[in-house]
Amino acid sequence: MKSYNIDYRVDETVCRGYVVEPKSEGRKLPGILMFTDFWGVNARQKRVAEKWANLGAVVFVADLYGEQKIGSSFEDSGKLMHSAIENEEVFQKKIFIAYDMLKKNPLVNNDNLFSIGYCFGGAVSLKLARMSEGLKGVISIHGLLTSQLRVPSSKKMPKILILNGARDGMVPDSDIKNFHEEMIACNADFTFISYGQSTHAFTNADAAGNAATAYNYIADKRTDFYVTEFLRESF
């Protein structure tokens, strides 16, 4: 398996994506665009990308902050995230240019594309699904469900997997209800799994154990299972 950083430009920002390529053995591979949690493209998220590449897919980890900046604290990461989203036009460019970078990889089969995101990245993964065409599947893991964009009933959505902490105070019941209504209205093939004992960031082993975020080993292992089955269903 090969991994490397690759630079690409979004307006004045030099972004540095992280690419993981398994051996292709002369055939095109599925492609996964991965959006990190709000900590950025750090070593932990790179290991996650390598895990999914082991399933036989090229994984491109998008850099939404530029220069592969990572947060050194909760407050620092929050500032990076808010800086990334404050200009919606530029934010969308960062999402779509990363998507294009995945599709341009010569090893990738553009008929077999997926996105996966964690926390902040989970919301971004769903945002891409709402705005784009060509994705076969989309995954959001402890991501926010609120969205200013609501897809019309005529929109054909990719299949969707949502893994949510039932005790996640950042995802209110109203957002879950609205999401379900939105997806049902457009006849989306979606699966929504709620972990009864999990809060936010349940796959992040570095998450602080408090009322808002806490790692949950069982939920993390179940996430590996559900994501693997979701992807292999289409691979």
Secondary structure, 3 states (H helix, E strand, C coil): CEEEEEEEEECCEEEEEEEEECCCCCCCEEEEEEECCCCECCHHHHHHHHHHHCCCCEEEECCCCCCCCECCCHHHHHHHHHHHHCCHHHHHHHHHHHHHHHHHCCCEEEEEEEEEEECHHHHHHHHHHHHCCCEEEEEEECCCCCCCCCCCCCCCCCEEEEEEECCCCCCCHHHHHHHHHHHHHCCCCEEEEEECCCCECCCCCCCCCCCCECCCHHHHHHHHHHHHHHHHCCC
